[in-house]
Amino acid sequence: MMIQRLFISSCFLFLGIYLSAQVTVLKADQVFDGEQLKQNWIVVVEDERIKATGLAKDIVIPSDAKVIELEGTLMPGMIEGHSHILLHPYNETGWNDQVLVESLTERVVRATVHAKNTLMAGFTTIRDLGSEGAEYADVGIKKSIEKGIIPGPRMIVAGKAIVATGSYGPKGFAPHVKIPLGAEVADGHDNLIKVVRDQIGKGADVIKVYADYRWGPYGQAMPTFTQEELELMVKIANSSGRPVVAHAATAEGMKRATLAGVQTIEHGDGGTKEVFELMAAKGVALCPTIAAGDAISQYRGWNKGVDPEPARIQNKRKSMKMALAAGVPIVAGGDVGVFTHGENVSELELMVEYGMSELAVLKTVTAGNANLLDLKDVGIIKKGGIADLIVVEGNPTKDITVLRNVKFVMKEGKIYKE
């Protein structure tokens, strides 16, 4: 009996050593914690969480810890607020052909590459707002990342965006031709309830609705759903603990969505002073997606830096200026997929160009996005937080472009780039 007890005790002792926590200490020139730049700080990671952070002189480092010293700025993994992991740039393949010609297999394979490139660029979380005709492939990609099958960022997914009958594409086909859409149609009280609940059941973390679209008499953007319809979708989604986000580019579409209680307005190009003041009063955030419009304008022939700015770019500058003046909360999200995955920093550079300071943008893409999108324990370096950490060359509070130089990536305590 004594021998048996000793054998069991030895097994547990061995198991305890084998399963002992891996402790990693990260040292860099400075630490941006999501709010402020800190000097002489270190970050101690145990398994997938931050065990301690603060001045190096105040923290006892375990003797068996792995110490990694890097030049540059240690900061939280960035959060992409508007992505389409299943799209690739329109100057490679038009949106219609991506939805109608590319196979689902090809699109998913492309998405796995996009996911890895996004993570390697320092974005450890993304909000993916629509599978664009790929059904619930985004849910499958999210689960594959969670299971460790493929590397990629943490994903918040919308599945299929909700659109009104007749409003969405692909378009340009004869009326008798039935084609698959890039989103899901829903109309009327009962159908709206059913579609929202069905999307939740199939794995959507957030419900995306098109509050307006380019279906006016002359192809201009016009509202799609009534305010009552939007309110209904928000009520159903919120009852499950999920937010609704709205694509909206017209003042009326933005107004209806804001009054209905959506979490964020995507794009907001046609916003007015009154609408932005309403958004600020209601706490509805704007995700301006500056980089998407910039990219599309260049695809259409604009020689940036040489030619005069197109009306689309001028309008975006005006809307962004009004939103900032009104105090609207800003989400950093570029509509990446319209442009290249892994080039997400383009949006942050343009946010600075359009009137925000480097520090404000840095806060936005970390702690700010986490707060506005209700993401817990990410976007900030604190004890107990998830160890999503990156190191970039230089000081991004002084020069936002250094965010392109990511030399270290850790997600949930696992190192993906060193």
Secondary structure, DSSP 8 states (H G I E B T S, - for coil): -HHHHHHHHHHHHHHHHHT---EEEEE-SEEE-SS-EEESEEEEEETTEEEEEEEGGG----TT-EEEE-SSEEEE-EEEEEE-TT---TTTS-HHHHHHTS-HHHHHHHHHHHHHHHHHTTEEEEEE---TTSTTHHHHHHHHHHTTSS---EEEE--S-EE-TTT-SS--S-TT-----SSEE--SHHHHHHHHHHHHHTT-SSEEEESEEE-STTS-EEE-S-HHHHHHHHHHHHHTT--EEEEE-SHHHHHHHHHHT-SEEEE-TT--HHHHHHHHHHT-EEE--HHHHHHHHHHTT--TTTS---HHHHHHHHHHHHHHHHT--B-----BTSS-TT-THHHHHHHHHTT--HHHHHHIIIIIHHHHTT--S-SS--TTSB--EEEESS-TTT-GGGGG-EEEEEETTEEEE-
